[in-house]
Amino acid sequence: MTSGSGAVLVLMLLAGLGAAGVARAEDPPQTCEVPAHLLATDSVLPKVVDTVKNARPLTVLVVGSRSSTIVSSEASAYPAKLQAALKEKLPSIPVNLSVELQTGKTAEEVDAGLVKLVEAKKPTLVIWQTGTVDAMRSVDPDDFRRALDEGVAALQNAGADVVLVNLQYSPRTETMISAPPYLDNMRVVAQQHDVPLFDRFAIMRHWNGAGDFDLFSTFHGTGMAKRVHACLGRALSKFVLNAARLDTAQQN
């Protein structure tokens, strides 16, 4: 990929869900339902399970890229919505969440600081959102898999549960980047380390196909960004609780 096309792609991705603007008045209300199979996982979060069962504070660290934020409102970004949803479902347990942005960094570049982050934050759970920058830079998929493998291993060895979050879906960039190699490698690493993989790509593609959001439009604005992030936060909270095998009685 040339530097010029890479710059164009970055601008398109940022414009899609994070750029400032005015939401269209004709946007219909979104239901943003997620098929059950996309919120199910065979992997378990043992640290989260132990924390909740023993009524200790749940500390979550989100390690993400630019798409973890909304320019005009951090309170509306999906990490904040995730925290709010977890607090609602676990009212007797303090839920602390922090975000470490790794803007423009590949998985390999993020790796170097992961252990220090865990040592400083001491999270129960690390949610690692990655893959987009590697895909935009056309990083060798094998190198991406190796970096992801080393990063997940380092997080687990440091004592944290891990949830991987893959690329965001954007129909406008499908012809500019090849997402499948990175999606496949994230799935492989998740299986090898027995960690849950939140399939953000498939979820957003489902919403686009179902008409919940028109992700192809060039006129998203912050209104749509906030709705997408709210939906992602709620879906991710359900996914985390499912991975922790928490029944309804434990949640409320």
Residue, then its C-alpha position, 0 to 999 in steps of 0.5 A: m500500500t502506498s503512503g498516499s492510499g494509506a493516508v486516504l484509508v485512515l481518513m475514511l476510517l476515522a470519518g466513519l465512526g469518530a469524526a465530528g459532524v451532525a447526525r442526519a435527522e432522518d436516521p431511523p432508531q437502531t435496535c442493534e440486536v446481535p445474533a446469539h452465536l456472536l455473543a457466545t464463547d467456549s472460552v472462560l474468564p477465570k479471573v473475572v469469575d473469581t473476582v465477581k464470586n468474591a465480591r472484589p472490585l472488577t478492574v478493566l483495562v481497554v487497550g485500543s486504537r483511535s476507534s476506541t474513542i469519539v472525538s467530541s465525547e469520551a463518555s459516549a465511546y464504547p469503553a464508557k458504555l461497557q463500564a456503565a453496562l457492567k455496573e448495571k449488571l453487577p451493582s454490588i461490585p465496583v467496576n473500574l475501567s481505564v483506556e490506554l490509546q495506542t493510536g497508529k501502533t501495530a500489534e508488535e509496537v503495542d506489545a512492548g508496553l503491555v506488561k508495564l501497563v498491567e503492572a501499573k493498572k493491575p487489571t482483572l481483565v484486559i480488552w485488547q482491540t487490535g488489527t486495524v492498523d496492521a491491516m492498513r499498513s499491510v503488515d505480514p499476517d504471520d508477523f501480526r499473528r506472532a506479535l499477537d501471540e506474544g502479547v496475549a501470552a505476556l498478558q496472561n503471564a502477568g495475571a490478567d484475563v484477556v478478551l481480543v476485539n478484532l477490526q471494525y467493519s467498514p464497507r467503504t474500505e473493503t477494496m482498500i484493505s484485506a481484512p480476512p488474514y488478520l481476522d483469521n489470525m486473531r481467531v487462531v491466536a484466541q483459540q490457541h490461548d483459550v481467550p474469548l474473541f469479540d467479533r466486532f467485525a462480524i457484529m458491525r457487518h450484521w448491523n449494516g446488512a440488517g439496516d441498523f446502521d448505514l456504514f457505507s454512508t459518508f455522512h455519519g456524524t457524531g450522532m451515528a458514532k455515539r449510537v454505534h459505540a453504545c451498541l458495541g458497549r452493550a454487546l461487549s458487556k454481554f459477551v464478557l458476562n457470558a465468558a465469565r459464566l455469570d448467571t442472572a442471579q449473580q448479575n443482579 
